[in-house]
Amino acid sequence: MSILKYIGYLTAEKRFSNHTIKAYLSDLYQFEAYLKNDYEITNILKADQTTVKSWSVYLKSSGLENRSINRKLTTLRSFYHFCLKNEMISKTPVDRIKSLKIRKRPPTFIPLSDMIKADIKLTQKSYINIRDNLIIELLYQTGIRLSELTNLAETDIDFHSNALKVNGKRNKQRIIPFDSGLRTLIIDYIRARNEEIKVKTNSLFVTNKGNSAYPELINRIVHGKLKEITTIHKTSPHVLRHTFATHLLNQGADLMAIKELLGHTSLSATQVYTHSSIEQLKKIHQQAHPKG
């Protein structure tokens, strides 16, 4: 019952996405099952610091990465703090549980020279090519998330101002500008789409049957198109988001401006891209300086 109350709180008040809700629910049910199987504890509110630590050790021994374990511990912290606030428990079993150390890796991004290759494809005028190229260009030029792209509606596009209205995490809205080239591509796409498909939704991107596009479809398109222009191993919509931010930073954009464009709530989430920028500066220094 406590878990369902917590999930109801995340859904109604915090307005977390369905994806996040499922992840939190999965974590809590996993921990609940662990308590029952290993400690014969049937009430998740009866867990203590020892059982939480034991679960963390169990997850580590199962081969789970520290980053994933920390995410599950974050779920427990949030859950038990909710229970404490609502007087279901008198103290939380996670306050003294430290997160595991993780090795910070710079985000994967596509080299600028590779992204320039994508421009060559824009001359192809079939509906499929226009759609696929628009998806790549939209992700790269705006840095929006996969979920934001699939939820994008035609009514979110302001052709007069050349701007997108994006509904981000927790329904936080932001405005992202785009250039005239992308405006033309969007118009070409809508015209070609409406000529070939009977659209049943206000969504910008649709399936061949006219329904709203879904994440798996966008992932397949992005993977296929990026394999044509780059040799990097990771090819996903999120890589294009990383590429957007990294290229802006490398070209001198202000970090606070990038934060707003990405829809980050804190600057620390955006600062991860400074590593890539520093590496770029190192390469320039080595190539240009006489003693580099």
C-alpha positions in Angstrom: 0.0 0.0 0.0 2.8 2.4 0.9 4.4 1.8 -2.5 1.2 2.6 -4.4 0.7 5.8 -2.4 4.2 6.9 -3.2 3.7 6.1 -7.0 0.5 8.1 -6.8 2.4 11.0 -5.4 5.0 10.9 -8.1 2.3 10.7 -10.8 -0.1 13.3 -9.5 2.1 15.8 -7.7 5.7 15.4 -9.1 4.4 14.6 -12.6 7.2 12.2 -13.4 7.1 10.6 -16.8 5.7 7.1 -17.3 9.3 5.8 -18.0 10.5 7.2 -14.7 7.5 5.9 -12.8 8.1 2.4 -14.2 11.8 2.5 -13.2 10.9 3.6 -9.6 8.2 1.0 -9.3 10.6 -1.7 -10.6 13.3 -0.7 -8.0 10.9 -0.8 -5.1 9.4 -4.2 -6.1 12.9 -5.6 -6.5 13.9 -4.4 -3.0 10.6 -5.7 -1.6 11.2 -9.1 -3.1 14.8 -9.2 -1.7 13.5 -8.4 1.8 11.0 -11.2 1.6 13.4 -13.8 0.1 16.5 -13.1 2.2 15.1 -11.7 5.4 11.5 -12.9 5.5 10.4 -9.3 5.8 7.0 -8.8 4.1 6.6 -5.1 4.9 9.0 -2.8 3.0 8.5 -0.2 5.9 10.3 -2.6 8.2 13.6 -2.4 6.3 16.6 -1.1 8.2 20.1 0.1 7.4 21.5 -3.4 7.4 19.1 -4.7 4.9 19.6 -1.8 2.6 23.4 -2.2 2.7 23.0 -5.9 2.2 20.9 -5.3 -0.9 23.5 -2.9 -2.3 26.2 -5.6 -1.8 23.9 -8.2 -3.5 23.4 -6.0 -6.5 27.1 -5.4 -6.8 27.8 -9.2 -6.6 25.2 -9.7 -9.3 27.3 -7.6 -11.7 25.3 -4.4 -11.7 27.3 -1.2 -12.3 27.7 1.3 -9.6 25.8 3.9 -11.5 22.7 1.6 -11.7 23.0 0.7 -8.0 23.1 4.4 -7.1 20.0 5.0 -9.1 18.2 2.3 -7.1 19.4 3.7 -3.8 18.1 7.1 -5.0 14.7 5.5 -5.4 14.8 4.1 -1.9 15.9 7.5 -0.5 13.0 9.2 -2.2 10.5 6.5 -1.1 11.5 6.5 2.5 11.6 10.3 2.8 8.1 10.3 1.4 7.1 7.7 4.0 8.8 9.7 6.8 7.1 12.9 5.8 3.7 11.1 5.8 4.4 9.6 9.2 4.5 6.0 8.0 7.9 5.5 9.6 9.9 7.3 12.4 13.3 7.2 10.6 14.6 6.2 7.2 17.0 3.3 6.7 18.9 5.0 3.9 20.2 8.3 5.4 23.6 6.9 6.3 23.9 4.8 3.1 26.6 6.3 0.9 26.4 6.2 -2.9 29.0 4.1 -4.6 31.9 5.8 -6.4 31.4 6.0 -10.2 33.9 6.8 -12.9 32.7 9.9 -14.7 32.8 9.4 -18.5 32.5 12.3 -20.9 29.4 12.2 -23.0 29.7 10.6 -26.5 29.2 13.1 -29.3 29.6 13.1 -33.1 32.5 15.1 -34.6 31.5 18.3 -36.4 33.0 17.0 -39.6 30.7 14.0 -39.5 27.6 16.1 -38.9 28.4 18.3 -41.9 28.1 15.1 -44.0 24.4 14.9 -43.0 23.8 18.2 -44.9 24.5 16.4 -48.2 21.4 14.2 -47.6 19.1 17.1 -47.5 18.9 17.4 -51.3 17.0 14.1 -51.5 13.3 14.8 -51.7 11.4 11.6 -51.2 9.0 11.5 -48.2 11.1 8.9 -46.3 14.4 10.9 -46.8 12.7 14.2 -45.8 11.3 12.6 -42.7 14.5 10.8 -41.6 16.7 13.9 -42.3 14.3 16.1 -40.4 14.5 13.9 -37.4 18.3 14.0 -37.4 18.4 17.8 -38.0 15.7 18.5 -35.4 17.5 16.5 -32.7 20.9 18.0 -33.6 19.8 21.6 -34.0 17.6 21.8 -30.9 19.0 19.2 -28.5 15.6 18.0 -27.5 15.1 14.6 -25.9 13.6 11.5 -27.6 10.5 11.8 -25.5 10.2 15.5 -26.4 10.5 14.7 -30.1 7.9 12.0 -30.1 5.5 14.3 -28.2 6.1 17.2 -30.5 2.9 18.5 -32.1 2.5 20.7 -35.2 0.9 23.3 -33.0 4.2 23.5 -31.0 5.9 25.0 -34.0 5.9 28.8 -34.5 6.9 29.3 -38.1 6.6 33.1 -37.7 9.2 33.2 -35.0 11.1 30.1 -36.0 10.8 28.5 -32.6 9.7 25.3 -30.9 7.6 25.0 -27.7 8.9 21.9 -26.0 7.3 20.1 -23.0 10.2 18.8 -21.0 10.5 16.7 -17.8 7.8 17.4 -15.3 5.9 19.4 -17.9 8.4 22.2 -17.8 8.1 24.2 -21.0 10.9 25.9 -22.9 11.2 27.7 -26.2 14.0 26.7 -28.6 14.8 28.7 -31.7 15.7 27.2 -35.1 17.1 28.5 -38.4 15.4 29.1 -41.7 16.9 25.9 -43.2 15.2 23.8 -40.6 12.0 25.7 -41.1 12.0 24.9 -44.8 12.7 21.2 -44.0 9.8 21.1 -41.6 7.4 22.6 -44.2 8.7 20.2 -46.9 8.1 17.3 -44.6 4.6 18.3 -43.6 3.6 18.8 -47.2 5.1 15.4 -48.3 3.6 13.6 -45.3 0.1 15.0 -45.9 0.3 14.0 -49.6 1.2 10.4 -48.8 -0.4 9.6 -45.4 -3.8 10.0 -43.9 -2.7 11.7 -40.6 -4.8 10.7 -37.6 -3.0 12.8 -35.0 -1.6 16.3 -34.3 1.8 14.8 -33.7 4.5 16.1 -36.0 6.0 12.6 -36.7 3.7 9.8 -37.5 3.8 6.1 -38.6 3.0 5.0 -42.1 -0.6 4.4 -40.8 -0.9 8.0 -39.6 -0.6 7.4 -35.9 1.8 9.1 -33.5 5.4 8.0 -33.9 6.8 5.9 -31.0 10.3 5.9 -29.5 11.4 2.6 -31.1 10.7 3.9 -34.5 12.7 7.1 -33.9 15.6 5.1 -32.5 15.7 2.9 -35.6 15.7 5.9 -37.9 18.4 7.7 -36.0 20.6 4.6 -35.7 20.3 3.9 -39.5 21.0 7.5 -40.5 23.9 8.1 -38.1 25.6 4.9 -39.3 25.7 6.5 -42.8 27.7 9.5 -41.6 29.8 8.5 -38.6 31.9 5.6 -37.3 31.3 6.2 -33.6 29.9 3.2 -31.7 26.9 4.8 -30.0 24.2 6.1 -32.3 21.1 7.3 -30.5 18.9 10.4 -30.2 20.6 11.1 -26.9 24.0 11.2 -28.7 22.6 13.9 -30.9 21.6 15.8 -27.7 25.2 15.5 -26.5 26.5 16.6 -29.9 24.2 19.6 -29.9 25.5 20.8 -26.5 29.2 19.9 -27.2 29.3 21.7 -30.5 27.6 24.8 -29.0 30.2 24.9 -26.2 33.1 24.4 -28.6 31.9 27.3 -30.7 31.9 29.6 -27.6 28.2 29.4 -26.4 27.5 30.4 -22.8 27.1 27.5 -20.5 24.0 29.0 -18.9 22.4 29.5 -22.3 23.1 25.8 -23.1 21.5 24.8 -19.8 18.3 26.7 -20.7 18.2 25.2 -24.2 18.6 21.6 -22.8 16.0 22.2 -20.1 18.4 21.2 -17.3 17.2 22.2 -13.8 20.7 22.7 -12.5 24.0 23.9 -14.0 25.9 20.8 -12.7 24.0 18.6 -15.3 25.2 20.9 -18.1 28.8 21.1 -16.8 29.5 17.5 -18.0 30.0 19.0 -21.4 32.9 21.2 -20.3 35.1 18.1 -20.3 34.6 17.6 -24.0 35.3 21.3 -24.5 38.6 21.1 -22.6 39.7 18.1 -24.6 39.0 20.0 -27.7 41.1 23.0 -26.5 43.9 20.6 -25.7 43.9 19.2 -29.2 43.9 22.8 -30.6 46.8 23.7 -28.4 48.8 20.6 -29.3 48.3 21.3 -33.0 48.8 25.0 -33.0 51.4 25.8 -30.4 55.1 25.5 -31.3 55.7 23.5 -28.2 52.3 21.8 -28.1 
